[in-house]
């Protein structure tokens, strides 16, 4: 089944980093950002909105594939897929469509996979139930409503409970704005003039995951906020429980008169508790990855899913160790204002698969095993997502135009991919069916 597809050449929908399939969607053409030419020093980065958008999504990739909490989140997702698939060996029950990843009576291994799948979703976090409209003070007066094991901030219009998504989005958005060399004032002006964030001009009450922490410090007259928050949020993502780091920082600054945020964060991170938290989280990530590598080595010779996962986990462990949970990138956040520094980061890390609007794929790494493993993984994740939808159409024909099967465009291929039968060994297999096999769902779907 090796190399059953090599590259993606289909337009992306929207703009995002996909945490389950490890790829970046961009809604502009490759000509907007020619990474190959930039990395070869034939072109340079500029100051375009699209470049900032790319940096935002690229930072999510670093969070996922270089930080302790991202590594543990990835492990949860893979464990879910492994257990759901392996359950077929002794729990061969049938699953109706649309597929619901829920507990099954007496199916211990499947149910364990379900719990890992739920944990993966919990680790990513959402804003469901985190926003409450309440005018506690005049807008825009940011204050702490609650600070215990969670942090709730009110800005005079809404109360917002900080979660892991808040941490990730602040780090990504502020990194992209540092890339543009924005001052704190320019960042604030950008937020209050955004229709995506304000119901009425200047009134921040939408999508607080991007701005609530920043605006709290801005309204309370702190300085060097963007740099300080990138350092804080990155350090939080080095923690097994990112929100806990943010809560501890707010406790730490409660009696501090200093308003220079970068120095406060550095002071905080040097405290014995934070040094110990990082050490624990770093070791927890490495331990979990090693456990996965042992499992993949055990089953890699007999099952391709474990074989390509072994490559991903091997590289993930090197990333965590060599870059110290990405501390080498973000320890001095003022460097993020230097575009040549971003070029060095991208050259060191490579990128995941990037899909451009003009159907031009890019992955800036020469590691063929990694390319194949990322592409396999994307295929498996997309088929699992497809099975949970209301329409079971092959994603490799429309969303990802990579199919080269001899029966491509056949009516069954287009609309009933589950009924397609693979030929044996002719190199023109149905990718959808291959993914079904890798997921352990062949003969289980009704």
Secondary structure, DSSP 8 states (H G I E B T S, - for coil): -TTS-----S---SSEEETTTTEEE-SS-GGG--HHHHHTTSS-----HHHHHHHHHHHHHHHHHHSHHHHHHHHHHHHHHHHHHHGGGT----B-SS------TT-HHHHHHHHHHHHHHHHH---TTTEEE--SSSTT--EEEEESSSEEEE-SSEEEE--HHHHHHHHHHHHHHHHTT--HHHHHHHHHT-TTTEEETTEE-S-GGGTHHHHHHHHTT-BSHHHHHHHHHHHHHTSSSHHHHHHHHHHHGGG----BHHHHHHHHHTSHHHHHHHHHHHHHHHHHHHHHHHHHHHHTTT-HHHHHHHHHHHHHHHHHHHTTTTHHHHSSGGGGG-HHHHHHHHHHH---EEE-TTS-EE-----HHHHHHHHHHHHHHHHHHHHTSSS---TTTTTS-----TTTT-HHHHH-GGG----SSSS---HHHHHHHHTT-TTTB-
